[in-house]
Amino acid sequence: MADLRVLIETFVASAEMPAMLDAGEEPLPLVAEHWDLSEWNGRLVLQAWDRKRNLVRKITGLKEQQRDRLCLTTERFRNTQADLQIADLAAPGGRDLSRRTSRIAFCERLRLMMAREWPEWRLEELSGEANLEESLTTSFVRAFLRSGSAGMAVMAAPPDTPSASGIVAAGLIWLDYLRRREKGLALGRLLLYAPLGMQREAAFRVGCLDPAKVSCSVIAYDERDRAGEIDLADIGNIESTLPPCRRPAFPNAERQDIPEMPEVDAIEQNDGSTSLCVRGLEFARAAAGKISCGIGRRRRSTIETAAAMAREIARVRTARNIDRQHPFYLLNPEGWMESQVRANPQTVDASLRPSPIYGQVPVFSGADRGVIDLLGIDNAGRLVVIEIKATADLQLPFQALDYWLRVRKHLDAGDFVRQGYFAGHLLSAEPPRIVLVAPALEFHSTTETLLQALRPEIEIMRIGLAADWRQELRVMFRLRGSERP
């Protein structure tokens, strides 16, 4: 036991983030003065605690030793053994183990919450494991409840999830899978469990669902696992800002006094600056007679430097380039596709006006969404939300809805007119349309499942582009709503 004690103490002392990982428990950090290793009746006793928990385990031996963790055997009850891990959560293997342990612990918490809230329902299935064939990941925990000939689908976001908004799409996919698998059951209800404080993220998306297709409830739970259904009518307004538009009267038609540079797009921004891009890759920004250059991080520079950068980027960032692994070729594919859409908007939708087309307005609250948002107007004066994605993304329909909700909010409030957008155009009061643009083979396989659950008044068109979209825009299909190719 002395050697095992030295081994444990040495591992904990050398680990960057040592933690105790026990089945059914959240990882418990082993912080100085908050853990102790002692001997009692010939057994090592490990004790660790924090403000909420105090865990005591009798260690009987070493099962496995690796660089990033120790697997120990413990005595829980008389003649009954279990495994206990001590891992370095800063190591890649330790992080993965921590996530798995946290999911197992949260499964047990969810089991108890559902038993309290739905005592008349029997738990048929509970899992935090991935099912990639059905597009179910480890990001959320799923469950299936049954009572007689009725069933309910459950999707829950663990407390350590960075965002609960994705739970809506995951829940709809799980519900669809259960409906196909359990054909004899009436499966019409979806329960979404979200940590308290994150429920609004899910609630706004749930508000876009058609109650005739799915009855969806959002349930918030706190750190003590007290849970309650929230009132979707009482979640308040969605957050976004619409800054004043300081652009010319006809955006994308006038430019600042910048020398002509071949293959460079000069795109006016709503803050009055001009973005200089080569096929969607911004390399410079001009404002108030000054220019800054750089990919990502810009520094004060000269127009000569900007021109030199433009020539080099244009040489590489072309559909004819043989070197498809060059950073300038690979960077920001959505931006490249956006530049094609900006240059040829009527190829995507014949009713779109070539200008004005705005990028990323309204503004989200500091979120890097990984998609390109454009806002245009059609010949009838109706706003059109254009969402662009170059690679498959399960969340694309709801990412577009996030933007659509904000655009609709500012339209209803009259903010676009008041802030100087779409000058010279009469805006329709109709809700905006949504256009999803992606390569035809890059629409996720679950897209139709998600779209068919939306309210019928949300008008969505999918535009599938040919694989050679970098060379030219060629539309392979146009689909309304949940139509299939």
Residue, then its C-alpha position, 0 to 999 in steps of 0.5 A: m500500500a505504501d508504493l500505491r500511495v506514493l504512486i497516487e501522490t506523485f501522479v497528482a503532484s505532477a498533473e496539471m489538472p488532477a481530478m477524481l472520476d467516479a461512475g455516476e459523479e461529476p469529475l471532482p478536482l483534486v485541489a491542494e487542501h481539498w483532498d487527502l490520502s490516509e490509511w485505515n485497517g490496511r486500506l488506502v482511503l481517498q477523500a476529496w471535497d468541494r463546496k457541494r460534495n464530499l467523496v470517500r473511497k477505499i482503494t484496494g489496488l491498481k488496475e491500470q496506469q497510463r501517462d494521463r490517468l490511473c485506474l484504481t479498484t475500490e471497495r464500495f460494499r463488502n466484497t463488491q469492487a468498482d473502478l475509480q479513475i484519477a486523471d489529468l484533465a489537461a491531457p487530451g485523454g483526460r479531457d475525453l475521459s472527463r466528458r464521458t464521466s460527466r455525461i454518465a453522471f448527467c444521465e443519472r441526474l436526468r433519470l431522477m429529474m424525469a422520475r420526479e416530473w413524469p412518475e406515470w411514464r416508464l423510462e425505456e431508453l437513456s443514452g449519452e453515446a453517439n449514434l452517427e448513423e442517425s446524426l446523434t452526437t455526444s453533445f446532448v443526452r437523449a431519453f425515451l419515455r413510454s406510457g401505454s401506447a404513447g411515447m415522448a422523446v427527451m433531449a437534454a443539454p448537460p450543465d457544461t454545454p457551451s450553448a443549448s440552442g442546438i438542442v432543438a435540432a437534436g431533439l427533432i432528429w431524435l423524435d423523427y428516429l423514434r417515430r420511424r422505430e416505434k411505429g405502433l406508438a403515438l409520438g407527438r411530444l418532445l421535451l427539451y431540458a436546458p440548464l437554467g439561464m440557457q433556456r431562452e436560446a432553445a425557446f426562441r427556436v422552439g417558437c418557430l416550430d409548428p405545434a401541429k407537427v410537434s408539441c415541444s416543451v422547454i424545461a429549465y433545471d438548476e444546479r439542484d436539479r429542480a426543473g420546471e417548464i417555461d412559458l414560451a410566451d414569456i421569454g421576452n425579445i430576442e437580442s440583437t442590435l442594428p447599428p446606423c447605416r453610414r453607407p452611400a445611398f446605393p450600397n455596393a454601387e459607390r466606392q471610396d477613393i481607392p485605386e483600381m486593383p484587379e480582382v478586388d471587391a470593395i464592399e462598403q460596410n455599415d460603419g462607413s468603412t470599405s472592406l477590400c476582398v479577393r473572392g471573399l477573403e478580406f485583406a485590408r480595410a479602408a476608412a477615413g483616408k487610412i488603410s490597414c492590411g492583414i489576414g485576420r489581424r490588421r495593421r496600419s499600412t499603405i495602398e502599395t502594400a494592399a495592392a501587393m497583397a491583392r496580387e498574391i492572394a488573387r494568384v492563389r485564390t482562383a478556381r484554376n489553382i492546382d495547389r488546393q492546399h494553399p492557405f489562401y485557397l482554403l481560408n474562408p470558403e463561405g466568404w468565397m461563396e458569398s462573393q459569388v452570390r454578391a456578384n450574381p444574386q439573380t442566379v440564386d434567386a431571379s427576384l433578388r435586386p442586385s443591390p443593396i445587399y448587406g452583410q451581417v446586419p443585424v449584429f449578433s452578440g459576439a457570436d462566431r456563427g461560422v456562416i455568412d448572413l446576407l440581407g437583400i430585397d426582392n422586386a416586391g420589396r420583401l426582405v430576403v435572408i440569405e444564409i451561405k454554407a460551403t460544407a454540411d452543417l446540421q444546424l444550418p436551418f436553425q442558424a438561418l432562423d436565428y438571423w430571420l428572427r432578428v431581421r423580423k424583429h427590426l422590420d416590425a419595429g421599423d428599425f431598417v428605415r429609421q437607421g438608414y437601410f434600403a434607402g430609396h426602397l419601399l419595404s414590404a411588411e411581410p415576414p422576410r423570406i429565407v434562402l439557404v445556399a450551399p453546394a448541392l451535396e453539402f446539405h445535411s441529410t437531416t435538413e428535410t426533417l428539420l424544415q418539415a417541423l417549422r411553421p408554414e408561414i416561414e418561407i424557406m428556399r434551398i438552392g443547391l449549387a454545382a460542385d465547381w461553384r468557385q468557377e461559376l454559380r450553377v444551380m442544380f436544384r431549387l427546393r421549397g421548404s422540406e421538398r426532397p431533391 
